[in-house]
Amino acid sequence: MAVPASRYQISRRAYPAELPAIEYDPTDQVRRVQRDGWISVRGQLVRVPKAFVGQPLALRPTQTDGRVDLVFITHRVGQIDLTQPTLRVQPVTHVSEHL
């Protein structure tokens, strides 16, 4: 039986030394995730996953009044109901292939 090290091959795909900057639509409200996974929305701190620390997230209006989607690059990662007294990120339960 072959061991994994005997099957390893270097990838032919080039990996850039630096990834391109993340850009959002000018109409999006962009928040950079602070240490420990917090963003500020309407003067309240809202916890988001720590995986996004240091990254920009976009707040994008939805078709429903008072709700905004939380978007990372092109992926909707949550939704915030701005009509609630305490703001929380509601996790995404269905992810479409395209935003």
C-alpha positions as a Python dict, from the first residue, in 0.01 Angstrom:
ca = {
    (1, 'M'): (0, 0, 0),
    (2, 'A'): (137, 342, -99),
    (3, 'V'): (178, 609, 167),
    (4, 'P'): (48, 965, 106),
    (5, 'A'): (401, 1108, 74),
    (6, 'S'): (465, 882, -225),
    (7, 'R'): (156, 1019, -403),
    (8, 'Y'): (219, 1391, -335),
    (9, 'Q'): (265, 1615, -638),
    (10, 'I'): (331, 1987, -648),
    (11, 'S'): (30, 2178, -783),
    (12, 'R'): (60, 2312, -1136),
    (13, 'R'): (-162, 2608, -1047),
    (14, 'A'): (19, 2928, -959),
    (15, 'Y'): (-74, 3083, -626),
    (16, 'P'): (-38, 3461, -610),
    (17, 'A'): (195, 3606, -348),
    (18, 'E'): (-80, 3851, -252),
    (19, 'L'): (-455, 3811, -298),
    (20, 'P'): (-644, 4093, -471),
    (21, 'A'): (-820, 4349, -252),
    (22, 'I'): (-1182, 4276, -165),
    (23, 'E'): (-1414, 4524, -334),
    (24, 'Y'): (-1784, 4583, -276),
    (25, 'D'): (-2054, 4776, -455),
    (26, 'P'): (-2052, 5151, -377),
    (27, 'T'): (-2405, 5118, -234),
    (28, 'D'): (-2295, 4856, 24),
    (29, 'Q'): (-2213, 4962, 379),
    (30, 'V'): (-1876, 4806, 455),
    (31, 'R'): (-1762, 4712, 805),
    (32, 'R'): (-1420, 4571, 896),
    (33, 'V'): (-1448, 4290, 1151),
    (34, 'Q'): (-1268, 4389, 1470),
    (35, 'R'): (-1071, 4177, 1712),
    (36, 'D'): (-1282, 3901, 1869),
    (37, 'G'): (-1534, 3916, 1581),
    (38, 'W'): (-1733, 4237, 1626),
    (39, 'I'): (-1875, 4491, 1381),
    (40, 'S'): (-2066, 4810, 1459),
    (41, 'V'): (-2416, 4847, 1316),
    (42, 'R'): (-2625, 5152, 1407),
    (43, 'G'): (-2417, 5209, 1718),
    (44, 'Q'): (-2449, 4851, 1844),
    (45, 'L'): (-2179, 4588, 1847),
    (46, 'V'): (-2280, 4275, 1656),
    (47, 'R'): (-2085, 3950, 1686),
    (48, 'V'): (-1987, 3776, 1364),
    (49, 'P'): (-1775, 3462, 1319),
    (50, 'K'): (-1412, 3512, 1424),
    (51, 'A'): (-1301, 3368, 1090),
    (52, 'F'): (-1374, 3714, 945),
    (53, 'V'): (-1151, 3911, 1186),
    (54, 'G'): (-966, 4178, 990),
    (55, 'Q'): (-1181, 4127, 680),
    (56, 'P'): (-1436, 4368, 532),
    (57, 'L'): (-1800, 4255, 532),
    (58, 'A'): (-2078, 4431, 343),
    (59, 'L'): (-2421, 4516, 478),
    (60, 'R'): (-2656, 4493, 180),
    (61, 'P'): (-3027, 4585, 189),
    (62, 'T'): (-3277, 4308, 120),
    (63, 'Q'): (-3626, 4313, -30),
    (64, 'T'): (-3764, 4304, 327),
    (65, 'D'): (-3774, 4638, 508),
    (66, 'G'): (-3545, 4651, 810),
    (67, 'R'): (-3329, 4355, 710),
    (68, 'V'): (-2979, 4356, 567),
    (69, 'D'): (-2769, 4070, 436),
    (70, 'L'): (-2418, 4024, 570),
    (71, 'V'): (-2197, 3949, 268),
    (72, 'F'): (-1836, 3833, 236),
    (73, 'I'): (-1709, 3891, -119),
    (74, 'T'): (-2000, 3725, -308),
    (75, 'H'): (-2131, 3497, -32),
    (76, 'R'): (-2423, 3580, 194),
    (77, 'V'): (-2310, 3468, 539),
    (78, 'G'): (-2597, 3598, 749),
    (79, 'Q'): (-2878, 3846, 790),
    (80, 'I'): (-2944, 4118, 1048),
    (81, 'D'): (-3294, 4233, 1143),
    (82, 'L'): (-3257, 4605, 1214),
    (83, 'T'): (-3608, 4624, 1363),
    (84, 'Q'): (-3503, 4426, 1672),
    (85, 'P'): (-3381, 4609, 1984),
    (86, 'T'): (-3077, 4377, 2007),
    (87, 'L'): (-2906, 4316, 1675),
    (88, 'R'): (-2786, 3963, 1600),
    (89, 'V'): (-2665, 3784, 1291),
    (90, 'Q'): (-2912, 3520, 1182),
    (91, 'P'): (-2723, 3236, 1012),
    (92, 'V'): (-2793, 3152, 651),
    (93, 'T'): (-2995, 2833, 616),
    (94, 'H'): (-2995, 2821, 236),
    (95, 'V'): (-2713, 2939, 15),
    (96, 'S'): (-2793, 3001, -350),
    (97, 'E'): (-2521, 2950, -604),
    (98, 'H'): (-2540, 3313, -714),
    (99, 'L'): (-2612, 3638, -533),
}
